[in-house]
Amino acid sequence: MELQSTTAEETSAEVRARVEAAYAIQLKRQGKVNARLNNKEMNLHCELPPAELQFLARASEKLSLSPRSYHRVIKVARTISDLNAAPQISLNELKEALNYRAFERLLSQLTQY
């Protein structure tokens, strides 16, 4: 595993531009940010292709995700897609969102007294 990358990192200005573009995409598409979508709006704006839907169903079962967590993973994946200027949620973006969820769960377990 390589600990140091030789590729150029994004500058703060480039990251800010991507975030602003993703925000604009969300407002244009649905009039609000992804985190504020209700279930009906999610079905409309966060539709998963069949393979990604199957993957999430398996992951949800293995990770024992609650319905709330399941929907949250989809919203995070949609946001990652928006940051990548992708029109649809990909498997990689879904995996990244699940990684964030798993990491959040691990941190929660580590900080319990």
trRosetta pair geometry for C-beta under 8 A, 3 or more apart (Angstrom, degrees):
i j d omega theta_ij theta_ji phi_ij phi_ji
2 5 6.8 100 124 -83 117 55
5 9 7.5 108 81 -64 130 89
10 14 4.3 -128 -168 88 95 126
10 15 5.2 112 125 -55 128 85
10 18 7.7 -26 -164 -6 153 136
11 14 4.7 99 52 4 75 101
11 15 7.2 -140 95 -2 41 85
12 15 5.7 -54 -148 38 34 111
12 16 6.2 37 153 -21 66 106
13 16 5.6 -52 -146 36 30 114
13 17 6.4 34 153 -21 63 105
14 17 5.7 -51 -148 34 32 113
14 18 6.6 32 153 -18 63 104
15 18 5.7 -55 -152 36 33 111
15 19 6.3 32 152 -18 67 106
16 19 5.7 -55 -147 38 32 111
16 20 6.2 30 156 -17 66 107
17 20 5.8 -54 -144 39 29 110
17 21 6.2 31 155 -20 63 108
18 21 5.7 -55 -146 37 30 112
18 22 6.3 31 154 -20 65 105
18 83 5.5 52 157 -160 110 78
19 22 5.7 -53 -147 35 30 111
19 23 6.4 34 152 -21 63 105
19 83 7.0 -3 -89 -114 51 97
20 23 5.6 -51 -148 35 32 115
20 24 6.4 33 153 -19 64 105
21 24 5.7 -54 -149 37 32 112
21 25 6.4 37 151 -23 64 103
21 82 8.0 179 112 161 75 83
21 85 6.7 -26 134 -80 130 102
22 25 5.5 -50 -149 32 33 115
22 26 6.5 33 153 -19 64 104
22 79 6.7 67 172 -164 134 68
22 82 3.8 101 -148 131 92 103
22 83 4.7 -14 -76 -78 144 55
22 85 7.8 -113 -82 -68 74 61
23 26 5.9 -56 -152 35 30 111
23 27 6.5 25 154 -15 65 107
23 33 6.9 -32 -133 -100 75 100
24 27 5.8 -56 -146 39 32 109
24 28 6.1 30 157 -18 66 109
25 28 5.9 -60 -147 39 26 109
25 29 6.0 20 159 -16 65 114
25 82 4.9 -179 79 -149 136 103
25 85 7.3 -172 -69 -117 151 62
26 29 5.9 -59 -140 40 26 107
26 30 6.4 -44 -177 42 63 98
26 32 7.1 -64 150 104 101 33
26 33 5.2 43 137 -121 150 48
26 34 5.7 -97 -127 -35 130 78
26 79 7.8 2 -75 -108 132 73
26 82 5.9 8 -53 -130 92 160
27 30 7.6 -94 -133 60 15 58
27 31 6.3 35 -161 -126 55 21
27 32 7.1 73 -108 -52 59 12
27 33 7.5 -13 -63 -66 73 58
29 45 6.0 110 144 -137 119 121
30 34 7.9 92 50 -87 143 54
30 37 6.7 -8 149 -94 158 106
30 41 6.2 93 -158 -171 132 117
30 44 7.7 133 -108 96 114 113
30 45 5.0 -20 -69 -82 133 157
32 36 4.4 -87 154 79 128 131
32 37 6.9 164 89 -67 114 63
33 36 5.4 88 64 8 74 104
34 37 5.8 -31 -162 -9 46 117
34 45 7.8 -149 -115 116 82 130
34 46 7.5 95 -145 -73 107 122
34 75 4.7 151 149 -164 105 86
34 76 7.9 158 118 -70 137 24
34 78 4.9 172 -133 93 142 119
34 79 4.9 -139 41 -64 151 90
34 82 7.2 -156 -37 -7 131 143
35 75 5.9 102 -94 164 45 139
35 79 7.7 24 -45 -63 81 134
37 41 4.2 -138 -157 98 90 119
37 42 4.9 119 133 -64 126 76
37 45 6.5 -125 -121 55 145 128
37 46 7.1 130 113 -17 166 124
37 75 6.4 -177 43 -108 115 111
38 41 5.1 89 50 15 67 104
38 42 7.0 -122 101 -10 32 92
39 42 5.5 -52 -145 32 32 115
39 43 6.6 35 156 -22 64 100
39 71 6.8 -72 -99 -117 81 142
40 43 5.9 -52 -156 29 31 112
40 44 6.8 24 149 -13 62 108
41 44 5.6 -60 -153 39 36 111
41 45 5.9 -4 164 11 74 115
42 45 6.5 -74 -129 54 25 84
42 46 4.6 -33 -166 35 70 123
42 71 6.3 -57 -115 -150 173 101
42 74 6.2 77 -167 110 123 135
42 75 7.0 -70 -113 -72 116 86
43 46 7.3 -31 -65 55 12 81
43 47 6.8 46 -178 -80 45 81
44 47 7.3 -47 177 -40 11 100
45 78 7.0 64 127 -147 93 147
46 74 5.1 95 154 159 141 110
46 75 6.8 -64 -95 -86 158 49
46 77 7.6 104 -158 78 111 98
46 78 4.6 -71 -112 -72 104 135
46 89 6.6 38 -163 -26 73 135
47 88 7.7 -50 81 -136 81 96
48 52 4.3 -128 -175 96 105 111
48 53 4.3 143 100 -66 120 81
48 56 6.5 -59 -155 6 173 139
48 74 7.1 -96 -50 -127 117 109
48 89 5.8 -49 -107 69 75 125
48 94 7.4 65 -129 -85 123 137
49 52 4.9 81 57 15 79 107
49 53 6.9 -146 92 -11 35 92
49 88 6.6 62 -36 163 104 135
49 89 7.7 -157 4 73 84 78
50 53 5.6 -58 -143 36 29 113
50 54 6.4 29 159 -18 65 104
51 54 5.8 -53 -151 35 31 111
51 55 6.4 33 151 -20 64 106
51 91 6.7 -44 116 -73 109 118
52 55 5.5 -51 -147 36 33 115
52 56 6.3 32 155 -18 66 105
52 89 6.2 151 166 106 163 99
52 90 7.2 -159 -86 -177 135 22
52 91 5.4 -143 -96 -83 90 68
52 94 5.4 161 -157 -29 105 156
53 56 5.9 -54 -146 37 29 108
53 57 6.4 33 153 -22 63 106
54 57 5.7 -54 -149 34 31 113
54 58 6.5 28 155 -15 65 105
55 58 5.9 -59 -153 37 30 108
55 59 6.2 25 153 -15 67 110
55 91 6.2 81 15 -131 169 97
55 94 6.4 103 97 112 127 146
56 59 5.6 -55 -141 42 33 111
56 60 5.9 40 156 -27 66 107
56 70 7.3 103 164 -154 111 89
56 73 7.0 163 -142 107 113 133
56 74 7.4 45 -145 -76 157 91
56 94 6.0 -97 -71 -169 102 133
56 98 7.9 -160 -117 -67 75 122
57 60 5.7 -52 -144 33 26 115
57 61 6.6 26 155 -18 60 105
58 61 5.9 -58 -153 36 30 110
58 62 6.3 22 155 -13 66 110
59 62 5.8 -59 -143 42 31 107
59 63 5.7 8 165 1 69 116
59 65 7.5 34 120 -13 78 129
59 98 5.6 -56 172 -122 150 148
60 63 6.3 -65 -133 51 21 95
60 64 7.9 83 166 -94 52 4
60 65 4.3 -78 -143 39 75 119
60 70 5.2 31 -122 -104 130 108
60 73 7.9 -152 -85 35 94 152
61 64 7.5 17 -177 -74 27 44
63 98 7.4 -168 -29 -159 162 106
63 101 7.4 70 161 115 155 124
63 102 7.0 -99 -128 -86 134 92
65 69 4.2 -134 -163 93 91 119
65 70 4.7 122 125 -63 126 77
65 73 6.9 -39 -144 -14 155 135
65 101 7.4 3 -107 164 116 151
66 69 4.7 95 49 8 76 101
66 70 6.9 -131 94 -8 39 88
67 70 5.4 -51 -146 33 33 119
67 71 6.5 28 158 -14 65 104
68 71 6.1 -58 -151 39 29 105
68 72 6.2 30 151 -22 64 110
69 72 5.4 -55 -144 37 33 115
69 73 6.4 39 155 -25 66 100
69 101 6.3 101 -172 -149 105 131
70 73 6.0 -53 -155 28 27 111
70 74 6.9 24 149 -15 60 104
71 74 5.6 -53 -153 35 38 113
71 75 6.4 38 150 -19 68 104
72 75 5.6 -53 -148 36 35 111
72 76 6.4 33 153 -17 66 105
72 101 7.2 127 100 -97 109 115
73 76 5.8 -55 -148 38 30 110
73 77 6.3 32 152 -20 65 107
73 94 7.4 56 154 -156 104 72
73 97 4.8 119 -166 135 71 116
73 98 5.9 35 -147 -80 128 64
73 101 5.5 -31 -90 -45 101 144
74 77 5.6 -54 -146 37 31 113
74 78 6.3 35 152 -22 65 103
74 89 7.4 -57 -154 -88 71 171
74 97 7.5 117 -70 137 14 162
75 78 5.6 -50 -148 33 32 113
75 79 6.5 33 151 -19 63 103
76 79 5.6 -52 -151 35 34 113
76 80 6.5 37 150 -20 66 102
76 97 4.0 143 96 -135 108 107
76 100 6.1 -132 169 62 156 143
76 101 7.6 180 36 -49 155 94
77 80 5.6 -49 -148 35 34 112
77 81 6.4 39 150 -21 64 103
77 89 4.8 55 138 -145 112 127
77 93 4.8 108 -160 132 82 94
77 94 4.7 19 -123 -94 144 55
77 96 7.3 133 -109 65 73 86
77 97 3.9 -79 -62 -20 79 150
78 81 5.5 -51 -152 35 33 116
78 82 6.5 36 148 -21 64 103
78 89 5.8 -61 -85 -74 58 116
79 82 5.5 -50 -149 34 35 113
79 83 6.5 37 150 -20 65 101
80 83 5.6 -51 -150 34 34 113
80 84 6.5 23 152 -8 65 108
80 89 7.9 75 68 -130 94 85
80 93 4.3 171 98 -152 122 99
80 96 5.5 143 -134 85 166 132
80 97 6.1 -134 -3 -58 135 94
81 84 5.8 -66 -150 47 31 104
81 86 4.3 -93 -162 69 82 106
81 87 7.7 -70 167 69 118 11
81 88 6.8 -109 -153 109 145 19
81 89 4.9 -98 -52 -95 143 58
81 90 6.9 145 -101 6 101 78
81 93 5.0 52 -63 -163 79 170
82 85 7.3 32 -173 -81 35 33
82 86 7.6 -92 -61 46 22 69
84 93 6.9 -121 14 -86 142 123
86 89 7.5 113 107 -91 123 26
86 90 6.3 -64 169 -19 161 107
86 93 7.1 -147 56 -43 150 149
89 93 5.3 -128 -158 83 72 128
89 94 6.0 82 159 -57 111 93
90 93 4.8 97 54 8 77 101
90 94 7.0 -137 98 -4 42 89
91 94 5.5 -56 -149 38 33 114
91 95 6.3 35 153 -20 66 105
92 95 5.6 -52 -147 36 32 113
92 96 6.4 35 153 -21 64 103
93 96 5.6 -48 -148 33 33 114
93 97 6.5 35 152 -19 63 103
94 97 5.7 -53 -150 35 32 111
94 98 6.5 32 151 -17 64 105
95 98 5.6 -54 -147 38 33 111
95 99 6.4 40 151 -24 65 102
96 99 5.5 -50 -152 30 33 116
96 100 6.8 35 150 -19 63 99
97 100 5.7 -49 -155 31 35 112
97 101 6.7 36 147 -18 64 104
98 101 5.4 -52 -150 36 38 114
98 102 6.2 37 152 -19 69 104
99 102 5.7 -53 -144 38 32 110
99 103 6.2 32 155 -19 65 107
100 103 5.7 -56 -146 38 30 111
100 104 6.2 35 153 -23 64 106
101 104 5.6 -53 -148 34 29 114
101 105 6.5 31 152 -19 63 105
102 105 5.6 -53 -150 35 32 113
102 106 6.4 34 151 -20 65 105
103 106 5.6 -52 -148 35 33 113
103 107 6.4 34 154 -18 65 104
104 107 5.9 -54 -149 36 29 110
104 108 6.4 34 151 -23 62 106
105 108 5.6 -54 -151 33 31 116
105 109 6.6 30 152 -17 64 105
106 109 5.8 -56 -152 36 32 110
106 110 6.3 29 153 -18 66 108
107 110 5.6 -56 -145 38 33 111
107 111 6.2 16 161 -9 67 113
108 111 6.3 -68 -145 43 25 100
108 112 6.9 41 153 -43 61 97
109 112 6.0 -40 -153 4 33 116
